[in-house]
Amino acid sequence: MMSGFLYTHRRTLEQASVFFHRITNLSTLSGLRTMQTISRRLARESVYYRPAIYSLYPTSDQYYGAYDRRYASSLAAKGVGHLVRKGTGGRSSVSGIVATVFGATGFLGRYLVQELAKMGTQVLVPFRGSEDSPRHLKLMGDLGQIVPMKYNPRDENSIKAVMAKANVVINLIGREYETRNYSFEEVNHHMAEQLAKISKEHGGIMRFIQVSCLGASKSSPSKMLQAKAAAEESILRELPEATILRPAVMVGTEDRILNPWAHFTKKYNFLPLIGGGATKIQPVYVADVASAVVAALKDDGSSMGKLYELGGPDIYTLRQLAELMYDMIREWPHYVNIPFPIAKAISSPREILLNKVPFPLPTPSIFNLDLINALTSDTIVSEDALTFNDLGIVPHKVKGYPIEFLIQYRKGGPNYGSTVSERVTPESSDRGFQVHFFSPRQVREE
């Protein structure tokens, strides 16, 4: 090897001497072209012989990060097995993780893929719909790091194909309503159980993280929460070292609670409150849940085999959360209280006709029978549960930045209207419910 290296070095020096000799004699355009030709030849040969030199330094943790903390990865090898890592830990680094994220094209998925890509993870994105479904995710990682892979969730060989090169599996698959093709039990339970079985047979899956739902219980009145609880039990039976995360209702730009509320309010000028809005929930910012998944993945393995309940720092009733929504869209609250029996009666026809008509039915939003059943009881974090604090994360308060996306629902644009404190005057507060509504023109004049 050393003799070959010396021969290559001597040959390069000889060509360089010829190169500089011709430079001194350049006086015509042909001489300039000769110089460019020689330069290109030297560049090609330099690239050709470079691997023979760099192969002397294997790319392992012994050489990357052992002597310079700037190049040390923050990912603990105990939790995900032996990894080959390099780089500063940023987007263009190599974390050593190859993660298959099922459900990556959904609400939480885009935030999780972003967090994984930021630390140099290669993310395999299984999708079953259009080729455009994962298109927005490809921009989140470096070139070739986000790999969309079409698959069939009912085909075991298809699932094995998207997991073949992975060492981490994260399951985000879930749905809060049934369709003609997919039931609660199949989507929320059987698919998760199948992923756990295939991961066990795989042999190279070091971490399995299941994102469930806060309130999951076999005794829950909600079919979805029953299926989620059954999925947790099945996963832990196959993989006792799996990590289970139970996020509360998530809020964010693409959420499924504040967006439907604001859209309904903008269209009909009132908001129906199921059960009078007295149910307590603990909404959490979706980016915090994504950070929790990454934190569990990056720890020393202490989160393996544990269950975490992820709720926001504040507990709200549905009415209090609706007031935050109204304040952000700058509209005066108008509520219609709907008792649970009436709400169930309104939402029942879809469930009755779901499998009896030869065409798909509209997707439920506010009047979702299973969601209404879930709202009959409070959904908050248990006192003795592991939470964000055990993962080293401080969750954001819902009021403020996490719900600023609601500005898009202001009727007159981002600067339309005024806040509640600006609309209510001392004189009006003394007269009970009588308030003054200012038009945008009046607000600008003041």
C-alpha positions in Angstrom: 0.0 0.0 0.0 2.8 2.4 0.9 4.6 1.7 -2.4 1.5 2.5 -4.3 1.0 5.6 -2.4 4.6 6.8 -3.1 4.1 6.0 -6.8 0.9 8.0 -6.9 2.6 10.9 -5.1 5.6 10.9 -7.5 3.4 10.8 -10.5 1.3 13.8 -9.2 4.5 15.8 -8.6 5.8 15.1 -12.1 2.5 16.2 -13.7 2.5 19.3 -11.5 6.0 20.2 -12.7 4.9 19.9 -16.3 1.9 22.0 -15.4 3.9 24.8 -14.0 6.4 24.6 -16.8 3.7 25.1 -19.4 2.2 28.0 -17.4 5.4 30.0 -17.8 5.3 29.6 -21.6 1.7 30.6 -22.0 1.4 33.3 -24.6 -1.4 32.2 -26.8 -5.0 31.0 -26.5 -3.9 27.4 -27.2 -1.6 27.6 -24.2 -4.5 28.7 -22.0 -6.6 25.7 -23.2 -3.7 23.4 -22.5 -3.6 24.7 -18.9 -7.3 24.1 -18.4 -7.0 20.5 -19.8 -4.1 19.7 -17.4 -6.0 21.2 -14.5 -9.1 19.1 -15.1 -6.9 15.9 -15.5 -5.2 16.6 -12.1 -8.5 17.2 -10.4 -9.9 13.9 -11.7 -6.9 11.9 -10.6 -6.9 13.6 -7.2 -10.5 12.6 -6.7 -9.7 9.1 -7.9 -6.9 8.4 -5.5 -8.5 10.1 -2.4 -10.4 7.1 -1.1 -7.2 5.0 -0.8 -5.9 7.6 1.7 -9.1 8.2 3.6 -9.8 4.5 4.0 -7.0 4.4 6.5 -9.4 6.2 9.0 -12.5 4.1 9.6 -15.7 6.0 10.3 -16.5 4.9 13.9 -17.0 6.5 17.2 -13.3 5.9 18.0 -12.4 8.6 15.6 -15.5 10.8 15.5 -16.1 12.6 18.8 -13.6 10.7 20.9 -11.2 13.7 21.1 -13.4 16.6 20.2 -16.7 17.1 22.0 -18.1 19.2 19.1 -18.3 16.1 17.0 -19.8 13.8 19.6 -23.3 12.7 19.0 -25.8 13.2 21.9 -27.5 9.9 21.0 -26.8 7.2 23.6 -25.8 3.9 22.0 -27.3 1.9 24.9 -30.8 2.6 23.8 -30.4 2.0 20.0 -27.5 -0.4 19.8 -24.1 0.0 18.0 -24.2 3.1 15.8 -21.8 4.6 13.3 -22.1 8.3 13.8 -20.3 11.4 12.6 -20.8 15.1 12.4 -21.8 17.9 14.8 -25.3 16.5 15.4 -27.0 18.8 13.0 -29.1 18.2 9.8 -26.1 17.2 7.7 -24.7 14.8 10.3 -25.1 11.1 10.6 -26.9 10.1 13.9 -26.7 6.4 13.1 -30.5 6.1 13.4 -32.6 4.7 10.6 -36.2 5.3 11.8 -39.3 4.0 10.1 -42.1 6.3 11.2 -45.6 4.9 10.5 -48.2 7.6 10.3 -45.6 10.2 9.4 -47.9 12.0 6.9 -50.3 12.9 9.7 -50.6 15.8 12.2 -47.9 14.7 14.7 -45.8 13.1 11.9 -44.6 16.2 10.2 -43.3 17.6 13.5 -41.6 14.4 14.5 -39.9 14.0 11.1 -38.6 17.5 11.5 -37.1 16.8 14.9 -35.5 13.5 13.7 -34.1 15.2 10.5 -32.6 18.0 12.5 -30.3 15.5 14.3 -29.1 13.7 11.1 -31.5 10.8 11.2 -32.5 8.9 8.1 -36.3 8.7 8.1 -38.2 6.1 6.2 -41.7 7.3 5.5 -44.3 4.6 4.7 -47.4 6.0 2.9 -50.4 4.4 1.3 -52.0 7.3 -0.6 -50.9 9.7 -3.3 -47.2 10.3 -4.1 -47.9 13.9 -2.9 -48.7 12.7 0.6 -45.1 12.7 1.9 -43.9 15.5 -0.4 -43.8 18.2 2.3 -41.6 16.0 4.4 -38.7 15.6 2.0 -37.6 19.2 2.5 -37.1 18.6 6.2 -33.9 16.6 5.9 -30.7 16.6 4.0 -30.5 15.1 0.6 -31.6 11.4 0.7 -32.4 11.4 4.4 -36.2 11.4 4.0 -37.2 8.3 2.0 -40.9 8.0 1.1 -41.9 4.3 0.6 -45.3 3.2 -0.6 -46.8 0.3 1.3 -50.0 -1.5 2.1 -50.8 -1.7 5.8 -52.7 -4.9 5.2 -49.7 -6.6 3.5 -47.2 -8.1 5.9 -44.5 -8.4 3.2 -45.0 -4.7 2.4 -44.5 -3.7 6.0 -41.4 -5.9 6.3 -40.0 -4.1 3.3 -40.3 -0.6 4.8 -38.7 -1.9 8.1 -35.9 -3.9 6.5 -33.2 -1.3 6.9 -34.5 0.4 10.1 -33.2 0.1 13.7 -36.0 2.2 15.2 -39.7 1.9 14.7 -42.1 4.7 15.7 -45.9 4.1 15.3 -48.1 7.2 15.0 -51.0 5.4 13.2 -54.4 6.3 14.6 -57.8 7.6 13.7 -60.6 9.1 15.8 -63.4 8.1 13.4 -64.4 4.9 11.5 -64.8 4.6 7.7 -66.2 1.9 5.5 -62.7 0.4 5.0 -61.1 0.8 8.4 -62.6 0.2 11.8 -61.3 1.5 15.2 -60.1 -2.0 16.1 -58.1 -2.5 12.9 -56.4 1.0 12.7 -55.7 1.6 16.4 -55.1 -2.0 17.6 -54.3 -4.7 15.0 -51.9 -2.5 13.0 -49.9 -1.6 16.1 -49.9 -5.3 17.2 -48.7 -6.3 13.7 -45.8 -3.8 13.8 -44.7 -5.1 17.2 -44.7 -8.7 16.0 -42.7 -7.8 12.8 -40.3 -5.7 14.9 -39.7 -8.7 17.2 -39.0 -11.0 14.2 -36.8 -8.4 12.6 -34.0 -8.8 15.1 -32.4 -5.4 14.5 -35.0 -3.1 15.9 -33.4 -1.5 19.0 -36.2 0.8 19.9 -40.0 0.6 19.4 -42.1 3.7 20.4 -45.8 3.6 20.4 -47.8 6.9 20.5 -51.1 6.1 22.1 -53.7 8.5 23.5 -54.3 10.0 27.0 -57.3 8.3 28.6 -56.8 4.9 26.8 -58.6 2.3 28.9 -60.6 -0.8 28.2 -63.4 0.6 30.4 -63.6 3.9 28.4 -66.9 4.7 26.7 -64.9 5.6 23.6 -64.2 2.7 21.1 -61.0 4.4 20.0 -59.6 4.7 23.5 -60.5 1.0 24.1 -58.6 0.0 20.9 -55.6 2.1 22.0 -55.5 0.4 25.4 -55.7 -3.0 23.7 -52.8 -2.0 21.4 -50.6 -1.0 24.4 -51.2 -4.4 26.0 -50.4 -6.3 22.8 -47.3 -4.3 22.1 -45.9 -4.8 25.6 -46.7 -8.5 25.4 -44.6 -8.8 22.2 -41.9 -6.2 23.1 -41.7 -5.5 26.9 -39.0 -2.9 26.3 -41.2 -0.8 24.1 -41.9 2.8 25.1 -45.5 4.0 25.3 -46.4 7.7 25.0 -49.9 9.0 25.8 -50.3 12.6 24.6 -53.4 14.6 25.5 -55.4 16.5 22.9 -52.8 18.1 20.7 -53.0 21.7 19.4 -51.1 23.2 16.5 -51.4 24.6 13.0 -53.1 21.4 11.7 -54.9 20.3 14.8 -58.4 18.7 15.0 -59.9 20.7 17.8 -59.4 24.4 17.4 -59.4 24.4 13.6 -62.9 22.8 13.4 -64.1 25.1 16.2 -62.9 28.2 14.4 -64.1 27.1 11.0 -67.6 26.3 12.5 -67.7 29.7 14.2 -66.6 31.6 11.1 -69.3 29.9 9.1 -72.3 29.8 11.5 -71.3 32.6 14.0 -71.7 30.3 17.1 -70.0 27.3 18.7 -71.9 24.3 20.0 -70.5 23.2 23.4 -71.0 19.5 24.0 -72.2 18.9 27.5 -72.1 22.6 28.3 -68.3 22.6 27.9 -67.7 21.4 31.4 -65.4 18.5 30.5 -61.8 19.0 31.6 -58.9 18.4 29.2 -55.2 19.1 29.3 -54.2 20.2 25.8 -50.6 20.0 24.7 -48.6 21.7 22.0 -47.8 19.2 19.2 -44.2 20.2 18.9 -43.7 19.2 22.6 -45.0 15.7 21.9 -42.5 15.4 19.0 -39.7 16.5 21.3 -40.8 13.9 23.8 -40.5 11.1 21.3 -37.0 12.3 20.4 -36.0 12.6 24.0 -37.1 9.1 24.7 -35.1 7.9 21.7 -32.0 9.8 22.8 -31.9 8.7 26.4 -29.7 6.0 27.9 -32.4 3.5 27.7 -34.2 4.5 30.9 -37.5 5.1 29.0 -37.6 1.5 27.7 -40.6 -0.4 28.9 -42.2 2.6 30.5 -45.4 4.6 29.9 -45.6 8.4 29.8 -48.6 10.6 30.0 -48.0 13.9 28.1 -50.3 16.8 29.0 -49.8 20.5 28.9 -49.0 22.6 31.9 -52.6 23.9 32.3 -56.0 22.2 32.6 -58.9 23.7 30.7 -62.6 23.1 30.4 -63.9 23.0 26.9 -65.5 26.3 27.5 -62.3 27.9 28.7 -60.4 26.6 25.7 -63.2 28.0 23.4 -62.7 31.4 25.0 -59.0 31.3 24.1 -60.0 30.5 20.6 -62.5 33.4 20.4 -60.0 35.8 21.9 -57.5 34.9 19.2 -59.9 35.2 16.3 -61.2 38.5 17.9 -64.9 37.5 17.9 -67.3 37.9 20.8 -68.2 34.4 22.1 -71.6 32.9 21.1 -72.2 29.4 22.5 -75.0 26.9 22.2 -75.0 24.4 25.0 -75.9 20.9 23.7 -76.5 18.1 26.3 -74.9 14.8 25.7 -78.1 12.9 24.7 -78.9 15.4 22.0 -75.3 15.5 20.8 -75.3 11.7 20.5 -78.6 11.8 18.7 -77.3 14.3 16.1 -74.1 12.3 15.4 -75.7 8.8 15.5 -77.1 8.7 11.9 -73.6 8.6 10.3 -72.6 5.6 12.5 -75.8 3.8 11.7 -75.6 4.3 7.9 -71.8 3.9 7.7 -71.8 0.3 6.4 -75.3 0.4 4.9 -74.9 2.8 2.1 -72.8 2.2 -1.1 -70.9 5.5 -0.9 -68.6 7.1 1.7 -70.1 9.4 4.3 -68.7 12.8 5.3 -65.9 13.0 7.8 -67.3 14.0 11.2 -65.7 16.9 13.0 -67.5 18.4 16.0 -70.4 15.9 16.0 -68.3 12.8 16.2 -70.1 10.1 18.2 -67.0 8.4 19.6 -65.5 11.8 20.5 -68.7 12.8 22.3 -68.6 9.5 24.2 -65.0 10.3 25.2 -66.0 13.8 26.4 -68.4 12.3 29.0 -65.4 12.0 31.4 -62.4 14.2 32.1 -59.1 13.5 30.3 -56.2 14.7 32.4 -52.8 13.4 33.4 -52.7 11.0 36.4 -51.0 12.2 39.5 -48.5 9.3 39.7 -47.8 9.1 36.0 -44.5 9.7 34.2 -44.7 13.0 32.4 -42.7 15.6 30.4 -40.6 16.3 33.4 -39.2 12.8 33.5 -38.1 13.3 29.9 -36.4 16.6 30.7 -38.9 18.7 28.7 -40.8 21.8 29.8 -44.0 22.0 27.8 -45.3 25.2 26.3 -48.4 27.0 27.6 -51.3 26.7 25.2 -52.1 30.4 25.5 -49.9 32.3 23.1 -47.7 31.0 20.4 -49.1 27.5 20.0 -52.5 28.9 19.0 -51.4 31.9 16.9 -52.3 30.0 13.8 -55.9 30.9 14.6 -55.2 34.4 13.3 -56.1 33.1 9.8 -59.7 32.9 10.9 -60.1 36.6 11.6 -62.8 37.8 9.3 -61.1 41.0 8.3 -57.5 39.8 8.1 -54.7 39.6 10.7 -55.3 43.1 12.1 -59.1 42.8 12.3 -61.0 43.6 15.4 -59.8 43.9 19.0 -59.3 41.7 22.0 -61.9 41.1 24.7 -60.2 43.6 27.1 -60.5 46.3 24.4 -64.1 45.6 23.7 -65.4 45.7 27.2 -65.5 49.1 28.8 -66.0 49.9 32.6 -69.5 51.3 31.8 -70.6 48.1 30.0 -69.2 45.9 32.8 -71.6 47.5 35.3 -74.6 46.8 33.1 -74.2 43.0 33.1 -74.0 41.4 29.7 -74.3 44.6 27.6 -71.0 45.1 25.8 -69.8 47.4 23.1 -68.6 46.0 19.7 -66.1 48.2 17.9 -65.8 48.0 14.2 -62.3 47.8 12.7 -62.6 51.4 11.5 -63.4 52.5 15.1 -60.4 50.6 16.4 -58.0 52.2 13.9 -59.4 55.7 14.8 -58.8 55.1 18.5 
